[in-house]
Amino acid sequence: MDLRIFTEPQQGATYDTLLTVAKATEDLGFDAFFRSDHYLRMGNVDGLPGPTDAWITLAGLARETKRIRLGTLMTAGTFRLPGVLAIQVAQVDQMSGGRVELGLGAGWFEEEHKAYGIPFPREKFARLEEQLEIVTGLWATDPGKTFDFHGTYYDLADSPALPKPAQRKIPVLVGGHGPSRTPRLAAKYADEFNMPFASVEDSERQFGRVRAAAEEAGRSDELTYSNALVVCVGRDEAEVARRAAAIGREVDELKLNGLAGSPAEVVDKIGRYADIGSRRIYLQILDLDDLDHLELISAQVRPQLS
């Protein structure tokens, strides 16, 4: 089981804070550092000092880290034109020496679009399918050849399909709860399917749908299955309660909907996800100043999952 650190910088974080967490992620032996792609805070927080851009952040981290994978859960398809996104991600992959992964979703948070003047189209999912085809198609085009695409929403003609990423193939993540279109897109374009913030039971059902779609597409053994879950671990009940309070959550709710409690409790629950085929857990870290939390997970949870 790979453990990856997943951050939500729109809730309030500077680049320097993210750099500190990314370096701790690497030093403590975690597999990857991922971040959300949002421009507006959610819930009862001030979000100060304001948003940071996901791919600008990852470009900086690409030059400051050596081993960990870097990526997004999820880049919003509404934020960037697919040709531009393909260039950005390929460049960051080059800057990292081939350690980048792209999670790409349709986009859903209408308020952040209004706040920053970003168009929020009605037909987001159909656009996402074209975006996935374009991004992966540009990267897969042989050097010296050109890429053309003529769809409903995007039109590319005689593209040189450059630059190329450092990796032969950048892993693409698709995720979500949708029962039909999401599994189909994952089966067609994804290397990894991620189920965000879902129970073991709901994850098992969705993994089954994706497996069926992948088998129908002729690639039944190729996808990696993963989960994203909030984490709140403590050495004792008081420490768990303190960490829950720091992120404005209740311990019982976190135990029900995430990974919370003692290291043993968290290991046990991760094991339940492993039993249904999950091979990666993205640990949503909401208090980015609590590096002791990462150290505890690294020392007392991670070794039991190897």
N, C-alpha and C positions, 0 to 999 in steps of 0.2 A: 504494500500500500504506500503510494507516494503521498506525502503531506506537502501541500502548497499554501503559502501565505497569500491571503486575498484581502485587499484594503479598499476602503470607500472614502477616497480623499475629498469628495464633495462635502462631506460632513465637517470638514475643517482640517486642513493639513497644508504645510508648505512643502516645496520640493525638498528642502533640507531634511524635513521630518521623514519623508518618503525614502530619501537616500539612506538615512540612518536605519530605518526598518529593513530596507533591501539588503544592506550590508549585514545586519544581524541575521536575516534570513539565510544568507550565504554562509556566514560564520558558524551558525548553529546547525547546519546540515540539512536544512529543508531543501526541497526539490526545485521550488520556483517561487517567484514573486509576481503576483498578478494584481491588477487594479481595475476598478470600475471605470466607466467612461460616461461621466455625468458633469453637467455644468451648473447644477443647482442643488442646494442642500435639501434633505428630506427630513420631516419631523421637527421636533422641538429642539433644534440646535441653531446656532447663529451662522455656522459654516465659515467662520472667519479663519484665515484672511481672504477667502474666496477660492474659486475653482482653479484647478490646474488641468492642463490638457493631457490626455492619456498618452498620446504618442510622442509629444515633446518630453514628457516625463520619462518614458521608456527609452528614448534616445539618450538622455542623460545617464540613466542607469546602465545602459548598454556599455558605456565607456568606463563606468565606475565599478562594475562587477566582472567576475571571471567565469563563474561556473553555472549559476542558477539560470533556469529558463525564465523568460519574461513575456508577459502577455496581458490580454484584456478579457474580462468577463463583464459585459460584452461591449465591444465597440458598437455604437448605434449606427445603423445604416443610414439614418437620416442626417447624420452629421457631415458626411464626406461623400463626394462623388467617387464611384468605385475605381475609376482609373487613377485618381489622385491617391486614394487609400492604398492601392497596390504599390504605387511608388513609395509612399511613406513607410509602409511596413517592410518592403524590400530593403530600403535604405537602413532602417533600424536593425534589420537582420544582419546586414553587412557590418554595421557598427558594433554589433554584439559578437561577431564571429560565428553567427549561425545558431542563436539561442532563442529566437522569437517564435511565438505562437499567436494566432489571431482568433479570438472569439468574436463572431459577428452576429448581431441580432437586428431585429427590425426597428428597434427604438419604440419607447412607450410613454415617456414622461412628458406629456404635452406642456406642462408649465415651464419646463426649462427651455423648450423651443420658443415659447412666447417671450420669455425673459431675455433671450439673446437673439431674437429675430431669425430663428432657424425655421424654415418651412416644415410643417408637420402634415404630410400627405395622408389621405385616407387609406390609400391602397399600399400600406407599408409592407405587408408580407409578400405581395407579388413583386414589389421592388427588391426586397431582400433576395428573392430567388435569382433575379437578374444580376444583382450585385455579386452574389456568390459565384455565378457562372463567369462573370467578367474578371473578378479578381483571380480566381484559380486559373482561368484561361490565359490571362496575361502572363502569369508566372510559368505556365506549362509550355508556352510557345517557344519553339527552338530558336536560339540565336540566329539572326539573319533572316528569319521569317517574320511575317506580320500577322496581326490579330484583328479580326473583324467581328462585330456583333451588332445585330439589328433587332432590337427588342421593342417592347411597348414604351419603356421609360428611358432607355439609354441607347445610344447609337455610337459605335466606335468604328472608324474606317481607317484601314491601312496603318494601324498602330504598330510601332516598332517593338512594343511589349518590353520596354526597358524601364528601369534597371532590373537585373535579376537578383534574387536574394542569394545569400551565402549558402543556405541549405538547398539541397536538391528539391525539397518540397517543404514549405512552411506548413506545420500542422494547423488545421482549421477546426475550430470548435463551434458546434451548433448546440443550442440548448433550449429548454422550455417545457411547458406542461401540455401544449396542444396535442390532441389525440391523433391527428391524421396528417396535417400538412407538415408539422414539425418533424415527425419521424421520417417522412418522405425526403425532406430536405437534408436531414442528417445522413440518411442512407446514400444520397446522391453526392454530397459535397464534403461531408465532415470526416475528419480523422478521429474525433472525440465527440461523444455526446455527453453534455453536462445537465444534470437535473438540479436546479437551484432550490434550496430551502424547502425540501419535501421530506415526508416521512419515508421510512423504509418501505412501507406498503405501497405508497404512491410511486416511489422510485421503481420498485419492482415491476409494477404495471407498465410504466412508461418505457423502461428498459426493454420489456417484452415487445412493445409496439415497435421500437426502433430495431430490435433484432429481426423481427418479422419483415420490416421494410427493407433492411439490409440484405436479408436472405433473398427476398424477391428481386433485389437489384444485383444479386450475384456476388456480394461481398460480406458474407455472414460472419467471418472471423476477423475482420480488419479493424473494427471500431474499438476504441477505449471508452469505457463508461466511468463517469465520475459524478460526484456530488459537491455542492457548495453548501456549507452549514456554518452558522454562527458558533463561535467557540468561547467558552468561559470556564477555565480550569483553575482549581485552587488546591492547595495542600490540605486544607481543612474547610469546614463549612463556612467559617467566618471569612476566609479569603475568597471563596466563591461568591458569597453575598456581597463583599466589597467590590469585586470586579463586576458583578451584575449591576449594582447601584451606579457604578461609574459610567455605564453605557445606557442607563435609564431603563433597565429590564428587570423582570422578576425571575428569581432562581427557578421556580417551578415551571414557568413558561419556557425558559431556556432549556431546561431538561427535556421538556416535551418536544420542542421545535428545533433544538439544536444539539450541540455537544457541550454539556455542562456537568460540573461536579468534580469529583476527585479524578486523578489520572486513571485509576482503575475503572471508574464508571465510564469515562470517555473512551478508553480502549475497548471496553465491552460493547459500547454502542457502535463504534466504528466497525467492529467485527461483524455486527448485524448488516451493515451496508456491504461489507466485503462478501458476505454470504450470498448476496443477490447479484454479485458481479461487479460492484464498484471497485475500481482500481486506483482512484485518486480522490482525495478529499481536499477541497479548497477551504481552508480555515478562515472564515471571515473575522478579521481582527478589527474591532471598532475603537479601542483605546490605543492609539498609536504611540503614546508616550510610555506605555507599560511594557518595557522590554523584558522585565522579569517574567511576564506571562509567556513570552516566546521561549525564554530559557527553561521554564518549567516544562512546557510541552516538549521541547527538544530533549530534555533530560529524562523525563518520566513517561511520556506517551510514545514518542517516535521510536525508541528502541524496541518497544514491545510489538511493533507492527512490521518489523523488517522480516 
